[in-house]
């Protein structure tokens, strides 16, 4: 149970001194732990520093590639028309809309690459070359350091539809 007691001025000063010492000596380790726990955005939000996250807001004029990967019955040109309508440059998109081609896609090229800004995923195989010990490549990208943010498209199941794609792009703009 978390103690919700308000600290006195003296207790805050002691806590501040202790935190400064711990943070100074273990900052990288602490930051990595928070990041891997999935709570980095939450912490920065509480601190009022959410603007420090590079992926919080996307300007549709930025040049980062948005990968759209997974099985889709919607043709690439239809998805690009939706993107264009929302103000995105078509050159920002890379598509792999075939379920079987997603098995052999080179996922590692995105890790630590500044070329990619988002990965939008639909239904794709669980067993792919680069997934390692993770249950799926989607989970691997979400949990491993260095991948751009992964956004799962669909409400109850992963699915790339025209409306899911539009909704996702609108969320990137907002």
JOJOGI-V802928 format. One record per run of one state. SS is the DSSP state (H for helix, E for strand, C for the rest). FROM is the first residue (numbers start at 1). TO is the last residue. If there is no record, write none. Layout:
ss:SS from:FROM to:TO
ss:SS from:FROM to:TO
This chain:
ss:C from:1 to:8
ss:H from:9 to:36
ss:C from:37 to:39
ss:H from:40 to:46
ss:C from:47 to:49
ss:H from:50 to:52
ss:C from:53 to:64
ss:E from:65 to:69
ss:C from:70 to:71
ss:E from:72 to:72
ss:C from:73 to:75
ss:H from:76 to:85
ss:C from:86 to:89
ss:H from:90 to:92
ss:E from:93 to:96
ss:C from:97 to:98
ss:H from:99 to:104
ss:C from:105 to:106
ss:H from:107 to:110
ss:C from:111 to:115
ss:E from:116 to:121
ss:C from:122 to:128
ss:H from:129 to:131
ss:C from:132 to:136
ss:H from:137 to:143
ss:C from:144 to:148
ss:E from:149 to:152
ss:C from:153 to:159
ss:E from:160 to:160
ss:C from:161 to:161
ss:H from:162 to:173
ss:C from:174 to:174
